[in-house]
Amino acid sequence: MKMEELKELSVEELRIRLEDVSEELENLLFQHSTHQLDNPLKIRLVRKDVARIKTLLREHELGLRKSSA
C-alpha cells in the first residue's frame, strides 16, 4: 500500500483499513507460528502498512492533515 493511496482516504476509511490490515497481520503471525507461512517478509510489509495508517490517523488528530472528505 502506497502512502499516496492512503493520503486520499478519509479518517473513517483509514480506520476501516487499519482494522483490516491489523487482522491480516494477526493471521500472518499465526501462520508464521504454525510454520505455514510461505513468505515471512510479508509480515514486515504489513507492519509498515499499519504504521503508515496510524501515522496518518495521528496527523488528523493533531490537525496537521485535513480530511479530504
Biopython code that builds the backbone (N, CA, C, O; Angstrom):
import numpy as np
from Bio.PDB.StructureBuilder import StructureBuilder

atoms = [
    (1, "MET", "N", (0.844, -1.165, 0.000)),
    (1, "MET", "CA", (0.000, 0.000, 0.000)),
    (1, "MET", "C", (0.899, 1.242, 0.000)),
    (1, "MET", "O", (1.808, 1.357, 0.822)),
    (2, "LYS", "N", (0.645, 2.139, -0.901)),
    (2, "LYS", "CA", (1.467, 3.330, -1.032)),
    (2, "LYS", "C", (0.878, 4.467, -0.198)),
    (2, "LYS", "O", (-0.330, 4.539, 0.025)),
    (3, "MET", "N", (1.764, 5.347, 0.253)),
    (3, "MET", "CA", (1.347, 6.470, 1.074)),
    (3, "MET", "C", (0.417, 7.397, 0.294)),
    (3, "MET", "O", (-0.506, 7.968, 0.876)),
    (4, "GLU", "N", (0.640, 7.559, -1.015)),
    (4, "GLU", "CA", (-0.216, 8.424, -1.825)),
    (4, "GLU", "C", (-1.654, 7.902, -1.835)),
    (4, "GLU", "O", (-2.602, 8.686, -1.795)),
    (5, "GLU", "N", (-1.813, 6.590, -1.887)),
    (5, "GLU", "CA", (-3.151, 5.995, -1.857)),
    (5, "GLU", "C", (-3.829, 6.267, -0.527)),
    (5, "GLU", "O", (-5.020, 6.573, -0.481)),
    (6, "LEU", "N", (-3.074, 6.154, 0.549)),
    (6, "LEU", "CA", (-3.639, 6.336, 1.881)),
    (6, "LEU", "C", (-4.003, 7.791, 2.154)),
    (6, "LEU", "O", (-4.980, 8.063, 2.851)),
    (7, "LYS", "N", (-3.234, 8.721, 1.617)),
    (7, "LYS", "CA", (-3.490, 10.142, 1.852)),
    (7, "LYS", "C", (-4.825, 10.582, 1.279)),
    (7, "LYS", "O", (-5.401, 11.566, 1.744)),
    (8, "GLU", "N", (-5.326, 9.875, 0.283)),
    (8, "GLU", "CA", (-6.591, 10.226, -0.352)),
    (8, "GLU", "C", (-7.803, 9.735, 0.432)),
    (8, "GLU", "O", (-8.927, 10.151, 0.149)),
    (9, "LEU", "N", (-7.596, 8.864, 1.406)),
    (9, "LEU", "CA", (-8.709, 8.282, 2.154)),
    (9, "LEU", "C", (-9.152, 9.199, 3.292)),
    (9, "LEU", "O", (-8.362, 9.976, 3.827)),
    (10, "SER", "N", (-10.431, 9.092, 3.648)),
    (10, "SER", "CA", (-10.946, 9.855, 4.783)),
    (10, "SER", "C", (-10.558, 9.154, 6.079)),
    (10, "SER", "O", (-10.029, 8.043, 6.060)),
    (11, "VAL", "N", (-10.823, 9.808, 7.196)),
    (11, "VAL", "CA", (-10.466, 9.258, 8.503)),
    (11, "VAL", "C", (-11.203, 7.946, 8.748)),
    (11, "VAL", "O", (-10.614, 6.982, 9.236)),
    (12, "GLU", "N", (-12.482, 7.911, 8.411)),
    (12, "GLU", "CA", (-13.262, 6.686, 8.633)),
    (12, "GLU", "C", (-12.742, 5.543, 7.769)),
    (12, "GLU", "O", (-12.657, 4.403, 8.226)),
    (13, "GLU", "N", (-12.397, 5.844, 6.532)),
    (13, "GLU", "CA", (-11.841, 4.814, 5.652)),
    (13, "GLU", "C", (-10.492, 4.331, 6.170)),
    (13, "GLU", "O", (-10.169, 3.149, 6.052)),
    (14, "LEU", "N", (-9.702, 5.239, 6.743)),
    (14, "LEU", "CA", (-8.418, 4.836, 7.321)),
    (14, "LEU", "C", (-8.621, 3.899, 8.503)),
    (14, "LEU", "O", (-7.878, 2.932, 8.668)),
    (15, "ARG", "N", (-9.615, 4.181, 9.317)),
    (15, "ARG", "CA", (-9.888, 3.309, 10.470)),
    (15, "ARG", "C", (-10.322, 1.914, 10.024)),
    (15, "ARG", "O", (-9.911, 0.909, 10.603)),
    (16, "ILE", "N", (-11.144, 1.871, 9.004)),
    (16, "ILE", "CA", (-11.584, 0.572, 8.475)),
    (16, "ILE", "C", (-10.391, -0.181, 7.892)),
    (16, "ILE", "O", (-10.241, -1.384, 8.107)),
    (17, "ARG", "N", (-9.545, 0.537, 7.151)),
    (17, "ARG", "CA", (-8.362, -0.087, 6.567)),
    (17, "ARG", "C", (-7.419, -0.589, 7.655)),
    (17, "ARG", "O", (-6.801, -1.643, 7.504)),
    (18, "LEU", "N", (-7.304, 0.172, 8.766)),
    (18, "LEU", "CA", (-6.446, -0.237, 9.881)),
    (18, "LEU", "C", (-6.955, -1.542, 10.502)),
    (18, "LEU", "O", (-6.159, -2.425, 10.824)),
    (19, "GLU", "N", (-8.257, -1.665, 10.668)),
    (19, "GLU", "CA", (-8.826, -2.901, 11.205)),
    (19, "GLU", "C", (-8.508, -4.088, 10.287)),
    (19, "GLU", "O", (-8.118, -5.158, 10.754)),
    (20, "ASP", "N", (-8.677, -3.886, 8.995)),
    (20, "ASP", "CA", (-8.418, -4.957, 8.034)),
    (20, "ASP", "C", (-6.951, -5.382, 8.045)),
    (20, "ASP", "O", (-6.637, -6.572, 8.051)),
    (21, "VAL", "N", (-6.061, -4.391, 8.048)),
    (21, "VAL", "CA", (-4.631, -4.694, 7.996)),
    (21, "VAL", "C", (-4.182, -5.327, 9.314)),
    (21, "VAL", "O", (-3.332, -6.218, 9.314)),
    (22, "SER", "N", (-4.740, -4.881, 10.419)),
    (22, "SER", "CA", (-4.386, -5.475, 11.710)),
    (22, "SER", "C", (-4.824, -6.933, 11.777)),
    (22, "SER", "O", (-4.112, -7.781, 12.315)),
    (23, "GLU", "N", (-5.990, -7.213, 11.232)),
    (23, "GLU", "CA", (-6.472, -8.594, 11.190)),
    (23, "GLU", "C", (-5.574, -9.445, 10.292)),
    (23, "GLU", "O", (-5.277, -10.596, 10.611)),
    (24, "GLU", "N", (-5.151, -8.875, 9.179)),
    (24, "GLU", "CA", (-4.249, -9.587, 8.283)),
    (24, "GLU", "C", (-2.919, -9.890, 8.983)),
    (24, "GLU", "O", (-2.373, -10.983, 8.836)),
    (25, "LEU", "N", (-2.408, -8.928, 9.736)),
    (25, "LEU", "CA", (-1.162, -9.137, 10.473)),
    (25, "LEU", "C", (-1.321, -10.246, 11.504)),
    (25, "LEU", "O", (-0.436, -11.087, 11.661)),
    (26, "GLU", "N", (-2.437, -10.246, 12.196)),
    (26, "GLU", "CA", (-2.694, -11.299, 13.187)),
    (26, "GLU", "C", (-2.704, -12.674, 12.527)),
    (26, "GLU", "O", (-2.145, -13.630, 13.065)),
    (27, "ASN", "N", (-3.339, -12.771, 11.366)),
    (27, "ASN", "CA", (-3.384, -14.045, 10.650)),
    (27, "ASN", "C", (-1.993, -14.478, 10.183)),
    (27, "ASN", "O", (-1.643, -15.656, 10.256)),
    (28, "LEU", "N", (-1.210, -13.517, 9.705)),
    (28, "LEU", "CA", (0.147, -13.843, 9.264)),
    (28, "LEU", "C", (1.009, -14.323, 10.421)),
    (28, "LEU", "O", (1.782, -15.269, 10.271)),
    (29, "LEU", "N", (0.881, -13.684, 11.559)),
    (29, "LEU", "CA", (1.665, -14.101, 12.723)),
    (29, "LEU", "C", (1.259, -15.493, 13.187)),
    (29, "LEU", "O", (2.100, -16.281, 13.619)),
    (30, "PHE", "N", (-0.029, -15.789, 13.095)),
    (30, "PHE", "CA", (-0.493, -17.133, 13.460)),
    (30, "PHE", "C", (0.070, -18.166, 12.494)),
    (30, "PHE", "O", (0.543, -19.222, 12.913)),
    (31, "GLN", "N", (0.018, -17.861, 11.197)),
    (31, "GLN", "CA", (0.564, -18.787, 10.204)),
    (31, "GLN", "C", (2.060, -18.973, 10.402)),
    (31, "GLN", "O", (2.585, -20.074, 10.232)),
    (32, "HIS", "N", (2.737, -17.899, 10.759)),
    (32, "HIS", "CA", (4.177, -17.988, 10.985)),
    (32, "HIS", "C", (4.494, -18.886, 12.184)),
    (32, "HIS", "O", (5.450, -19.661, 12.155)),
    (33, "SER", "N", (3.688, -18.774, 13.230)),
    (33, "SER", "CA", (3.945, -19.580, 14.424)),
    (33, "SER", "C", (3.666, -21.061, 14.196)),
    (33, "SER", "O", (4.238, -21.919, 14.868)),
    (34, "THR", "N", (2.783, -21.353, 13.245)),
    (34, "THR", "CA", (2.480, -22.755, 12.940)),
    (34, "THR", "C", (3.268, -23.258, 11.727)),
    (34, "THR", "O", (3.008, -24.350, 11.222)),
    (35, "HIS", "N", (4.221, -22.466, 11.269)),
    (35, "HIS", "CA", (5.105, -22.820, 10.147)),
    (35, "HIS", "C", (4.343, -23.064, 8.849)),
    (35, "HIS", "O", (4.719, -23.929, 8.057)),
    (36, "GLN", "N", (3.278, -22.305, 8.633)),
    (36, "GLN", "CA", (2.500, -22.436, 7.403)),
    (36, "GLN", "C", (2.675, -21.230, 6.480)),
    (36, "GLN", "O", (2.092, -21.185, 5.396)),
    (37, "LEU", "N", (3.468, -20.265, 6.906)),
    (37, "LEU", "CA", (3.629, -19.043, 6.125)),
    (37, "LEU", "C", (4.701, -19.240, 5.050)),
    (37, "LEU", "O", (5.837, -19.613, 5.343)),
    (38, "ASP", "N", (4.312, -18.980, 3.806)),
    (38, "ASP", "CA", (5.242, -19.163, 2.688)),
    (38, "ASP", "C", (6.263, -18.022, 2.607)),
    (38, "ASP", "O", (7.443, -18.264, 2.354)),
    (39, "ASN", "N", (5.817, -16.797, 2.820)),
    (39, "ASN", "CA", (6.680, -15.637, 2.660)),
    (39, "ASN", "C", (6.704, -14.825, 3.972)),
    (39, "ASN", "O", (5.839, -13.973, 4.176)),
    (40, "PRO", "N", (7.665, -15.073, 4.845)),
    (40, "PRO", "CA", (7.703, -14.355, 6.121)),
    (40, "PRO", "C", (7.995, -12.864, 5.978)),
    (40, "PRO", "O", (7.766, -12.109, 6.923)),
    (41, "LEU", "N", (8.493, -12.419, 4.823)),
    (41, "LEU", "CA", (8.736, -10.997, 4.623)),
    (41, "LEU", "C", (7.433, -10.209, 4.510)),
    (41, "LEU", "O", (7.427, -8.987, 4.658)),
    (42, "LYS", "N", (6.347, -10.899, 4.251)),
    (42, "LYS", "CA", (5.048, -10.233, 4.169)),
    (42, "LYS", "C", (4.665, -9.626, 5.517)),
    (42, "LYS", "O", (3.960, -8.618, 5.562)),
    (43, "ILE", "N", (5.119, -10.225, 6.609)),
    (43, "ILE", "CA", (4.849, -9.674, 7.941)),
    (43, "ILE", "C", (5.431, -8.268, 8.047)),
    (43, "ILE", "O", (4.776, -7.362, 8.562)),
    (44, "ARG", "N", (6.638, -8.084, 7.569)),
    (44, "ARG", "CA", (7.292, -6.773, 7.616)),
    (44, "ARG", "C", (6.501, -5.738, 6.817)),
    (44, "ARG", "O", (6.315, -4.608, 7.267)),
    (45, "LEU", "N", (6.039, -6.133, 5.631)),
    (45, "LEU", "CA", (5.285, -5.206, 4.792)),
    (45, "LEU", "C", (3.968, -4.796, 5.441)),
    (45, "LEU", "O", (3.571, -3.633, 5.371)),
    (46, "VAL", "N", (3.301, -5.742, 6.063)),
    (46, "VAL", "CA", (2.021, -5.445, 6.702)),
    (46, "VAL", "C", (2.235, -4.571, 7.933)),
    (46, "VAL", "O", (1.427, -3.682, 8.203)),
    (47, "ARG", "N", (3.306, -4.806, 8.682)),
    (47, "ARG", "CA", (3.618, -3.944, 9.825)),
    (47, "ARG", "C", (3.852, -2.510, 9.387)),
    (47, "ARG", "O", (3.422, -1.572, 10.057)),
    (48, "LYS", "N", (4.532, -2.341, 8.266)),
    (48, "LYS", "CA", (4.773, -0.992, 7.749)),
    (48, "LYS", "C", (3.472, -0.333, 7.312)),
    (48, "LYS", "O", (3.301, 0.874, 7.482)),
    (49, "ASP", "N", (2.552, -1.115, 6.750)),
    (49, "ASP", "CA", (1.247, -0.573, 6.381)),
    (49, "ASP", "C", (0.495, -0.088, 7.625)),
    (49, "ASP", "O", (-0.130, 0.972, 7.608)),
    (50, "VAL", "N", (0.562, -0.868, 8.691)),
    (50, "VAL", "CA", (-0.082, -0.469, 9.950)),
    (50, "VAL", "C", (0.515, 0.848, 10.438)),
    (50, "VAL", "O", (-0.220, 1.742, 10.856)),
    (51, "ALA", "N", (1.823, 0.972, 10.390)),
    (51, "ALA", "CA", (2.490, 2.190, 10.844)),
    (51, "ALA", "C", (2.099, 3.385, 9.982)),
    (51, "ALA", "O", (1.887, 4.479, 10.506)),
    (52, "ARG", "N", (2.003, 3.196, 8.685)),
    (52, "ARG", "CA", (1.609, 4.292, 7.787)),
    (52, "ARG", "C", (0.206, 4.793, 8.125)),
    (52, "ARG", "O", (-0.032, 5.998, 8.207)),
    (53, "ILE", "N", (-0.709, 3.860, 8.316)),
    (53, "ILE", "CA", (-2.088, 4.228, 8.602)),
    (53, "ILE", "C", (-2.177, 4.927, 9.954)),
    (53, "ILE", "O", (-2.867, 5.938, 10.085)),
    (54, "LYS", "N", (-1.484, 4.397, 10.958)),
    (54, "LYS", "CA", (-1.507, 5.030, 12.269)),
    (54, "LYS", "C", (-0.906, 6.433, 12.228)),
    (54, "LYS", "O", (-1.372, 7.330, 12.931)),
    (55, "THR", "N", (0.114, 6.622, 11.417)),
    (55, "THR", "CA", (0.725, 7.943, 11.267)),
    (55, "THR", "C", (-0.274, 8.936, 10.689)),
    (55, "THR", "O", (-0.393, 10.058, 11.181)),
    (56, "LEU", "N", (-0.981, 8.533, 9.660)),
    (56, "LEU", "CA", (-1.966, 9.424, 9.054)),
    (56, "LEU", "C", (-3.108, 9.730, 10.017)),
    (56, "LEU", "O", (-3.571, 10.869, 10.086)),
    (57, "LEU", "N", (-3.561, 8.730, 10.755)),
    (57, "LEU", "CA", (-4.625, 8.970, 11.737)),
    (57, "LEU", "C", (-4.165, 9.946, 12.813)),
    (57, "LEU", "O", (-4.937, 10.804, 13.241)),
    (58, "ARG", "N", (-2.935, 9.824, 13.247)),
    (58, "ARG", "CA", (-2.394, 10.736, 14.262)),
    (58, "ARG", "C", (-2.270, 12.156, 13.711)),
    (58, "ARG", "O", (-2.534, 13.125, 14.423)),
    (59, "GLU", "N", (-1.872, 12.280, 12.451)),
    (59, "GLU", "CA", (-1.796, 13.596, 11.831)),
    (59, "GLU", "C", (-3.169, 14.255, 11.790)),
    (59, "GLU", "O", (-3.282, 15.462, 12.001)),
    (60, "HIS", "N", (-4.212, 13.473, 11.519)),
    (60, "HIS", "CA", (-5.576, 14.003, 11.528)),
    (60, "HIS", "C", (-5.955, 14.457, 12.939)),
    (60, "HIS", "O", (-6.558, 15.516, 13.112)),
    (61, "GLU", "N", (-5.604, 13.663, 13.938)),
    (61, "GLU", "CA", (-5.915, 14.016, 15.330)),
    (61, "GLU", "C", (-5.263, 15.338, 15.733)),
    (61, "GLU", "O", (-5.879, 16.163, 16.409)),
    (62, "LEU", "N", (-4.024, 15.528, 15.316)),
    (62, "LEU", "CA", (-3.285, 16.732, 15.684)),
    (62, "LEU", "C", (-3.639, 17.936, 14.829)),
    (62, "LEU", "O", (-3.216, 19.056, 15.115)),
    (63, "GLY", "N", (-4.419, 17.701, 13.776)),
    (63, "GLY", "CA", (-4.810, 18.803, 12.898)),
    (63, "GLY", "C", (-3.746, 19.139, 11.869)),
    (63, "GLY", "O", (-3.817, 20.194, 11.238)),
    (64, "LEU", "N", (-2.786, 18.289, 11.690)),
    (64, "LEU", "CA", (-1.741, 18.535, 10.696)),
    (64, "LEU", "C", (-2.229, 18.218, 9.284)),
    (64, "LEU", "O", (-1.676, 18.712, 8.301)),
    (65, "ARG", "N", (-3.254, 17.401, 9.197)),
    (65, "ARG", "CA", (-3.780, 16.993, 7.901)),
    (65, "ARG", "C", (-5.303, 17.149, 7.959)),
    (65, "ARG", "O", (-5.946, 16.692, 8.904)),
    (66, "LYS", "N", (-5.857, 17.784, 6.964)),
    (66, "LYS", "CA", (-7.297, 17.979, 6.897)),
    (66, "LYS", "C", (-7.948, 16.812, 6.178)),
    (66, "LYS", "O", (-7.350, 16.208, 5.288)),
    (67, "SER", "N", (-9.167, 16.501, 6.565)),
    (67, "SER", "CA", (-9.899, 15.416, 5.918)),
    (67, "SER", "C", (-10.239, 15.802, 4.497)),
    (67, "SER", "O", (-10.665, 16.925, 4.228)),
    (68, "SER", "N", (-10.047, 14.865, 3.595)),
    (68, "SER", "CA", (-10.351, 15.121, 2.191)),
    (68, "SER", "C", (-11.836, 14.971, 1.907)),
    (68, "SER", "O", (-12.336, 15.504, 0.917)),
    (69, "ALA", "N", (-12.535, 14.258, 2.757)),
    (69, "ALA", "CA", (-13.981, 14.043, 2.519)),
    (69, "ALA", "C", (-14.808, 14.860, 3.475)),
    (69, "ALA", "O", (-16.037, 14.810, 3.426)),
]
sb = StructureBuilder()
sb.init_structure("model")
sb.init_model(0)
sb.init_chain("A")
sb.init_seg("    ")
for serial, (resi, resn, name, xyz) in enumerate(atoms, 1):
    if name == "N":
        sb.init_residue(resn, " ", resi, " ")
    sb.init_atom(name, np.array(xyz, "f"), 0.0, 1.0, " ", f" {name:<3s}", serial, name[0])
structure = sb.get_structure()
